[in-house]
C-alpha cells in the first residue's frame, strides 16, 4: 500500500516534501498541523497561546485518529509520534519515513517561523534538546531514514519513493549471509521490510524471537526477528549489514566488544561499557544498553542497602550501574579477581573474593552459571539467609540452582525472567517506537 508517514524534527521538510510526494504519486496529502488548524479555527501559535500545549496535543490525537485508511502521504508534527496512541495508529499498514538534517540546517530553516517554542531555550539549543529526546523514538519507528540537508524538496521526494519502492537488499549478499548462519533463504524474508535478530554465542536459548515475532503482527509491523549466531562482535555486525537488518539484540559474550563496533553509543551504554541493543538508521549504528533497566525495575523498592554483584562482564557492569542508580553500596566478586578489581575501580566501588563474610542485602548473579543443566550455584550457601534478596540474571531456565537454594534458605528470589521482561520492553521501544507494556510481554512469554 502507498501510505507514507513522514516524521522528524521541525525544519526537516515534512510538509514540503510531503506535498511533492503526494503530487508525484497522485494520492492525498494529510498535513496534521494544517488539519489541527482547520479543526480549531486558529493558527497553531494561537492554539498554543489561548489553549496551551495540552489542548493542542489532544487535538492532534483526534486528528490522527480520524485519518482515513488507504493510500496517502501523512506529514506529522514534530512531537506527534511521542504520543503512544498516535504511534500505534500511524504505524499500521504504513511506511514510516524519518527525515533528518544537521542541527544547524534545521536552525536556518525555521528562522522566521511563527511556530511556538516548546522550551525556554534558544532556537538552536531547543533543537539540540528535542533531538536528544525525540531522535531515539524516531529512529525506532523509521522504516527508512533520509538526510534532507543537501536535497531539494523534489529530490528528497523522488529519493523516498525510489528507495522505498526498490528491493534494498543485495540478493546475492543476502543469500550468502543467510547460508553462513544456517538460515533458509526465503523469498518472503528478502522482501521483508524490517529484519531484527539476536546475536551472541550461544543464542539458541533466547526467547526474544518468540516474543518479537508474536508482538510484530499486533502492531502491523512488517518485521521478522531471527536467531543470528556469530563468532565475534565484528562478525555480528557483518551479518547485520549483510541482511540489511534494522536492529540487533546482543547477548553474551559480545556486549562489551560491541561498543567498539558501532558509531554512537548512548550515555548509558558508554557509562556501562557494554551494548545489548544496536539500531541501524541512515547508515549509522546506534548502541544502547537496556540491561540496566531490566535490573533496576524489579528492585526499585530496595533503594539503599548493600549489594553483591557476582561477575565482571557486561551484565555485571549493567548491574553495578543499575544498583548505584538506586544508591546501593556495591561489592563485586569475580572468579578472576583482577577483572573484578578493574570493574570496581571503574565504578568506584569495592571488589572482594566471594565468601560468606560479605554483608549483602541483595545478591545479583551476573554470570552465565545456571544456564547449563549440571551447573551449581555460584554463590556460597552462607550468604543465603532470610531477609536477603537474590536476583539471578539467568532466565533460561527460570528456576536456576541458585534460586532453588536461595528459596530454600528463606530468601526473596527474583528470576532473570523479570530482567528479560523489563529490558525487552525498553528494547522493543528502541526498535519500533512502540511500548507494548509489561503485562503484554509477560502474557506472551507465559
C-alpha positions as CSV (number, residue, x, y, z in Angstrom):
1,X,0.0,0.0,0.0
2,X,1.3,3.5,-0.9
3,X,0.8,5.0,2.6
4,X,3.7,7.1,3.9
5,X,4.1,8.8,7.2
6,X,6.8,11.5,7.4
7,X,8.3,12.1,10.8
8,X,11.2,14.2,12.0
9,X,12.2,17.4,13.8
10,X,10.8,20.8,12.9
11,X,12.6,22.1,9.8
12,X,13.3,18.6,8.4
13,X,10.9,19.2,5.5
14,X,7.9,17.0,6.3
15,X,5.2,19.3,4.9
16,X,7.1,20.5,1.8
17,X,8.4,17.0,0.9
18,X,5.0,15.5,1.7
19,X,3.3,17.8,-0.9
20,X,5.8,16.8,-3.6
21,X,5.4,13.1,-2.8
22,X,1.6,13.4,-3.0
23,X,1.8,15.2,-6.3
24,X,4.2,12.6,-7.8
25,X,2.1,9.6,-6.5
26,X,-1.2,11.3,-7.1
27,X,-2.5,10.4,-3.7
28,X,-3.9,12.6,-0.9
29,X,-1.7,14.6,1.5
30,X,-2.8,14.9,5.1
31,X,-0.7,17.5,7.0
32,X,-1.7,17.0,10.6
33,X,-0.7,20.6,11.6
34,X,-2.9,22.1,8.9
35,X,-5.8,19.7,9.9
36,X,-5.4,20.9,13.5
37,X,-5.7,24.5,12.5
38,X,-8.8,23.7,10.4
39,X,-10.4,21.8,13.3
40,X,-9.6,24.6,15.9
41,X,-10.3,27.6,13.6
42,X,-7.0,29.1,14.7
43,X,-3.3,29.0,13.8
44,X,-1.1,26.7,15.8
45,X,0.6,29.7,17.6
46,X,-2.9,30.9,18.5
47,X,-3.9,27.5,19.8
48,X,-0.8,27.4,22.0
49,X,-1.4,30.9,23.2
50,X,-5.1,30.6,24.0
51,X,-5.4,26.9,24.9
52,X,-1.9,25.6,25.7
53,X,0.1,22.6,24.6
54,X,-2.1,20.0,26.4
55,X,-5.2,21.0,24.3
56,X,-3.0,21.1,21.1
57,X,-1.8,17.6,21.8
58,X,-5.4,16.5,22.4
59,X,-6.5,18.0,19.1
60,X,-3.5,16.3,17.4
61,X,-4.6,13.0,18.7
62,X,-8.2,13.5,17.5
63,X,-6.9,14.5,14.0
64,X,-4.6,11.4,13.7
65,X,-7.4,9.1,14.9
66,X,-9.7,10.4,12.3
67,X,-7.3,10.0,9.3
68,X,-9.0,7.8,6.6
69,X,-7.4,4.5,5.6
70,X,-6.0,4.0,2.1
71,X,-3.1,5.4,0.1
72,X,-1.8,8.8,1.4
73,X,1.1,10.9,2.5
74,X,0.9,12.0,6.1
75,X,3.1,14.8,7.3
76,X,3.2,14.8,11.1
77,X,4.1,17.5,13.6
78,X,7.5,17.1,15.3
79,X,6.1,15.7,18.5
80,X,3.2,13.7,17.2
81,X,4.8,10.3,17.5
82,X,5.9,10.9,21.1
83,X,2.3,10.0,21.9
84,X,2.0,6.2,22.1
85,X,-1.6,6.3,20.8
86,X,-0.6,8.3,17.8
87,X,2.3,6.0,17.1
88,X,0.1,2.9,17.1
89,X,-2.4,4.5,14.7
90,X,0.2,5.8,12.3
91,X,2.3,2.6,12.3
92,X,-0.4,0.4,10.9
93,X,-0.1,-0.5,7.2
94,X,2.2,2.4,6.6
95,X,5.8,3.1,5.6
96,X,7.4,5.4,8.3
97,X,10.0,7.7,6.8
98,X,12.4,9.7,9.1
99,X,13.6,13.0,7.6
100,X,16.8,14.3,9.2
101,X,19.3,17.2,8.7
102,X,22.1,18.7,10.7
103,X,21.0,20.8,13.6
104,X,22.5,24.0,12.0
105,X,20.5,23.4,8.8
106,X,17.3,22.8,10.8
107,X,18.0,26.0,12.7
108,X,18.4,28.0,9.5
109,X,15.2,26.6,8.0
110,X,13.0,27.6,10.9
111,X,14.2,31.2,11.1
112,X,11.2,33.5,10.9
113,X,8.8,30.7,11.8
114,X,5.8,31.6,13.9
115,X,5.7,28.1,15.4
116,X,5.7,28.4,19.3
117,X,8.8,27.4,21.3
118,X,8.4,24.3,23.4
119,X,11.2,25.3,25.9
120,X,12.8,28.5,27.2
121,X,16.0,27.7,25.3
122,X,17.3,29.5,22.3
123,X,16.2,28.1,18.9
124,X,19.4,26.1,18.3
125,X,19.6,24.8,21.9
126,X,15.9,23.8,21.7
127,X,16.6,21.8,18.5
128,X,19.5,20.0,20.3
129,X,17.4,19.3,23.3
130,X,14.4,18.0,21.3
131,X,16.8,15.9,19.1
132,X,18.2,14.2,22.3
133,X,14.7,13.4,23.5
134,X,12.9,12.5,20.2
135,X,15.5,11.0,17.9
136,X,15.7,7.6,19.7
137,X,12.0,7.3,19.2
138,X,12.1,8.5,15.6
139,X,14.9,6.0,14.8
140,X,12.9,3.2,16.3
141,X,9.8,4.0,14.3
142,X,11.5,4.6,11.0
143,X,11.5,2.1,8.1
144,X,13.7,4.4,6.1
145,X,15.9,7.4,7.0
146,X,16.6,10.2,4.6
147,X,19.0,13.1,5.2
148,X,17.4,16.1,3.6
149,X,20.2,18.5,4.4
150,X,21.6,18.8,0.9
151,X,18.5,17.8,-1.1
152,X,15.9,20.0,-2.9
153,X,12.3,19.2,-2.0
154,X,11.6,17.4,-5.2
155,X,14.9,15.4,-5.0
156,X,14.0,14.3,-1.4
157,X,10.5,13.2,-2.5
158,X,11.9,11.3,-5.5
159,X,14.5,9.6,-3.4
160,X,12.0,8.4,-0.8
161,X,9.7,7.0,-3.5
162,X,12.6,5.3,-5.3
163,X,14.3,3.8,-2.2
164,X,11.0,2.6,-0.7
165,X,9.9,1.0,-3.9
166,X,13.1,-0.9,-4.8
167,X,14.5,-4.0,-3.2
168,X,17.0,-2.5,-0.8
169,X,18.9,-5.7,-0.2
170,X,21.6,-7.3,-2.4
171,X,20.1,-10.7,-3.2
172,X,23.4,-12.5,-3.5
173,X,24.9,-11.0,-0.3
174,X,21.6,-11.7,1.5
175,X,21.5,-15.3,0.5
176,X,25.2,-15.7,1.3
177,X,24.7,-14.2,4.7
178,X,21.7,-16.4,5.5
179,X,23.6,-19.5,4.4
180,X,26.6,-18.6,6.6
181,X,24.3,-18.6,9.7
182,X,22.3,-21.7,8.6
183,X,19.1,-19.8,7.9
184,X,17.0,-20.8,5.0
185,X,16.8,-18.4,2.1
186,X,13.2,-17.5,1.6
187,X,11.7,-15.0,-0.9
188,X,9.3,-13.7,1.8
189,X,12.3,-12.9,4.0
190,X,14.3,-11.0,1.4
191,X,11.2,-8.9,0.8
192,X,10.5,-8.4,4.5
193,X,10.9,-4.6,5.1
194,X,12.3,-5.0,8.6
195,X,14.7,-7.6,9.9
196,X,15.8,-7.9,13.5
197,X,17.8,-10.6,15.3
198,X,19.6,-11.7,18.4
199,X,23.4,-12.3,18.2
200,X,25.8,-13.9,20.6
201,X,27.2,-17.4,21.3
202,X,25.1,-19.2,22.2
203,X,21.7,-17.7,21.2
204,X,19.5,-20.8,20.9
205,X,18.3,-20.4,24.4
206,X,16.9,-16.9,23.8
207,X,13.1,-16.2,23.9
208,X,13.5,-13.0,22.0
209,X,12.4,-14.4,18.6
210,X,9.2,-15.8,20.1
211,X,8.5,-12.5,21.8
212,X,9.2,-10.2,18.9
213,X,7.5,-12.4,16.3
214,X,4.4,-12.6,18.5
215,X,4.2,-8.8,19.0
216,X,5.0,-7.6,15.5
217,X,1.6,-8.6,14.0
218,X,-0.3,-6.9,16.8
219,X,1.1,-3.5,15.7
220,X,1.1,-4.3,12.0
221,X,4.9,-4.1,12.0
222,X,6.3,-5.7,8.8
223,X,9.2,-7.4,10.6
224,X,10.9,-10.7,11.3
225,X,13.2,-11.5,14.2
226,X,15.9,-14.2,13.7
227,X,18.5,-16.1,15.6
228,X,21.8,-14.7,14.3
229,X,24.7,-16.7,15.9
230,X,28.1,-15.2,15.3
231,X,31.8,-15.8,16.1
232,X,32.6,-12.3,17.2
233,X,31.0,-8.8,17.6
234,X,32.6,-7.8,14.2
235,X,31.1,-10.9,12.6
236,X,27.7,-10.0,14.1
237,X,27.9,-6.5,12.5
238,X,28.8,-8.1,9.1
239,X,25.8,-10.3,9.4
240,X,23.6,-7.3,10.3
241,X,24.8,-5.3,7.4
242,X,24.5,-8.3,5.0
243,X,20.9,-8.8,5.9
244,X,20.1,-5.1,5.9
245,X,18.8,-5.6,9.4
246,X,17.4,-2.7,11.4
247,X,18.0,-3.9,14.9
248,X,20.2,-6.3,16.8
249,X,19.9,-7.7,20.3
250,X,23.3,-8.6,21.7
251,X,23.9,-11.3,24.3
252,X,27.0,-13.0,25.8
253,X,29.9,-12.8,25.0
254,X,29.7,-9.8,22.7
255,X,28.2,-7.0,24.8
256,X,31.5,-5.3,25.8
257,X,33.1,-5.9,22.4
258,X,30.1,-4.5,20.6
259,X,30.7,-0.9,21.8
260,X,33.8,-0.6,19.6
261,X,31.9,-1.8,16.5
262,X,29.2,0.9,16.5
263,X,29.1,4.6,15.6
264,X,27.3,6.1,18.5
265,X,26.7,4.6,22.0
266,X,24.2,6.4,24.2
267,X,25.1,7.8,27.6
268,X,24.0,4.6,29.4
269,X,25.9,2.3,27.1
270,X,29.0,4.5,27.3
271,X,28.9,4.5,31.1
272,X,28.4,0.8,31.4
273,X,30.9,0.0,28.7
274,X,28.6,-2.5,27.0
275,X,25.9,-2.6,24.4
276,X,22.9,-5.0,24.2
277,X,20.9,-3.1,21.6
278,X,22.1,-2.0,18.1
279,X,19.9,0.1,15.8
280,X,20.7,1.0,12.2
281,X,19.5,4.3,10.8
282,X,20.7,6.2,7.7
283,X,23.9,4.0,7.6
284,X,24.9,4.7,11.2
285,X,24.8,2.2,14.0
286,X,23.5,3.4,17.4
287,X,24.2,1.5,20.6
288,X,22.1,1.2,23.7
289,X,22.0,-0.7,26.9
290,X,18.6,-1.8,28.3
291,X,20.0,-4.5,30.6
292,X,20.4,-1.9,33.4
293,X,16.7,-1.0,33.1
294,X,15.8,-4.7,33.3
295,X,17.8,-5.0,36.5
296,X,16.7,-1.7,38.1
297,X,12.9,-2.0,37.5
298,X,12.1,-5.1,39.6
299,X,14.1,-3.9,42.7
300,X,13.2,-0.2,42.9
301,X,11.8,-1.0,46.4
302,X,15.4,-1.9,47.6
303,X,16.9,1.7,47.3
304,X,19.9,1.9,49.6
305,X,21.5,-1.0,51.4
306,X,24.4,-3.3,50.5
307,X,24.6,-5.3,47.2
308,X,26.9,-8.0,46.0
309,X,27.3,-8.5,42.2
310,X,28.8,-11.8,41.1
311,X,30.6,-11.5,37.8
312,X,32.6,-8.8,36.0
313,X,31.4,-8.9,32.4
314,X,28.9,-6.7,30.5
315,X,25.9,-7.9,32.5
316,X,27.8,-7.2,35.8
317,X,28.7,-3.7,34.6
318,X,25.0,-3.1,33.9
319,X,24.1,-4.4,37.3
320,X,26.5,-2.1,39.1
321,X,25.3,0.8,37.1
322,X,21.7,0.0,38.0
323,X,22.4,-0.6,41.7
324,X,24.3,2.6,42.0
325,X,21.4,4.5,40.5
326,X,19.4,3.1,43.4
327,X,22.1,4.4,45.8
328,X,23.2,1.0,46.9
329,X,26.7,0.2,48.2
330,X,28.1,-2.3,45.8
331,X,30.7,-5.1,46.2
332,X,31.9,-7.0,43.1
333,X,33.1,-10.6,43.3
334,X,34.5,-12.4,40.3
335,X,36.3,-15.7,39.8
336,X,39.1,-13.8,38.1
337,X,39.8,-11.3,40.8
338,X,41.7,-8.9,38.6
339,X,38.7,-8.4,36.3
340,X,36.5,-7.7,39.3
341,X,39.1,-5.2,40.6
342,X,39.1,-3.4,37.2
343,X,35.3,-3.1,37.1
344,X,35.2,-2.0,40.7
345,X,37.8,0.7,40.1
346,X,35.8,2.0,37.1
347,X,32.6,2.4,39.1
348,X,34.2,3.5,42.3
349,X,33.1,0.5,44.4
350,X,34.6,-2.4,46.2
351,X,36.0,-5.7,45.0
352,X,36.4,-8.7,47.2
353,X,36.8,-12.5,46.9
354,X,33.5,-14.4,47.1
355,X,33.0,-15.5,50.7
356,X,30.2,-15.9,53.3
357,X,31.6,-12.9,55.2
358,X,30.3,-10.4,52.7
359,X,27.4,-8.3,54.1
360,X,24.7,-8.2,51.4
361,X,21.0,-7.3,51.4
362,X,20.9,-8.0,47.7
363,X,22.8,-10.6,45.7
364,X,22.9,-10.4,41.9
365,X,24.3,-13.2,39.8
366,X,25.6,-11.6,36.6
367,X,27.4,-14.7,35.3
368,X,26.0,-17.4,32.9
369,X,26.4,-20.0,35.7
370,X,23.0,-21.7,35.9
371,X,22.2,-21.9,32.2
372,X,23.5,-25.5,31.9
373,X,21.8,-28.5,33.5
374,X,24.9,-29.5,35.5
375,X,25.7,-26.0,36.8
376,X,25.9,-25.4,40.6
377,X,25.0,-22.3,42.5
378,X,27.7,-19.6,42.0
379,X,27.0,-18.2,45.5
380,X,28.2,-19.7,48.8
381,X,25.3,-21.0,50.8
382,X,26.4,-19.0,53.8
383,X,25.3,-15.8,52.1
384,X,21.8,-17.1,51.6
385,X,19.7,-16.0,54.6
386,X,16.2,-14.9,55.3
387,X,15.8,-11.2,54.5
388,X,18.3,-11.3,51.6
389,X,17.0,-10.8,48.1
390,X,18.6,-12.9,45.4
391,X,18.3,-11.8,41.7
392,X,19.6,-14.3,39.2
393,X,20.0,-12.7,35.7
394,X,20.0,-16.1,34.0
395,X,16.5,-16.5,32.6
396,X,16.7,-19.9,30.9
397,X,15.9,-21.9,32.9
398,X,13.7,-19.6,35.0
399,X,14.4,-21.5,38.2
400,X,18.2,-21.9,38.5
401,X,20.2,-23.8,41.1
402,X,21.0,-20.5,42.8
403,X,17.3,-19.6,43.1
404,X,16.3,-23.0,44.4
405,X,18.9,-22.8,47.1
406,X,18.0,-19.2,47.9
407,X,14.3,-20.0,48.2
408,X,15.0,-23.0,50.4
409,X,17.1,-20.7,52.7
410,X,14.2,-18.2,53.1
411,X,15.5,-15.5,50.7
412,X,13.3,-13.4,48.5
413,X,14.1,-14.5,44.9
414,X,13.8,-12.7,41.6
415,X,14.1,-14.7,38.4
416,X,16.0,-13.5,35.4
417,X,12.7,-13.6,33.5
418,X,11.9,-10.3,35.3
419,X,15.0,-8.7,34.0
420,X,14.3,-10.0,30.5
421,X,10.7,-8.7,30.5
422,X,11.7,-5.2,31.6
423,X,14.8,-4.9,29.3
424,X,12.7,-6.3,26.4
425,X,10.1,-3.6,26.8
426,X,12.8,-0.9,26.7
427,X,14.4,-2.6,23.7
428,X,11.1,-3.0,21.8
429,X,10.5,0.7,22.2
430,X,14.0,1.4,20.8
431,X,13.5,-0.9,17.9
432,X,9.9,0.1,17.0
433,X,8.9,3.3,18.8
434,X,6.0,1.4,20.4
435,X,5.5,0.5,24.0
436,X,3.8,-2.9,24.3
437,X,3.6,-2.7,28.1
438,X,5.0,-5.0,30.7
439,X,1.8,-7.1,31.1
440,X,1.5,-7.9,27.4
441,X,5.2,-9.1,27.3
442,X,4.5,-11.2,30.4
443,X,1.5,-12.7,28.7
444,X,3.4,-13.6,25.5
445,X,6.2,-15.2,27.5
446,X,3.9,-17.2,29.7
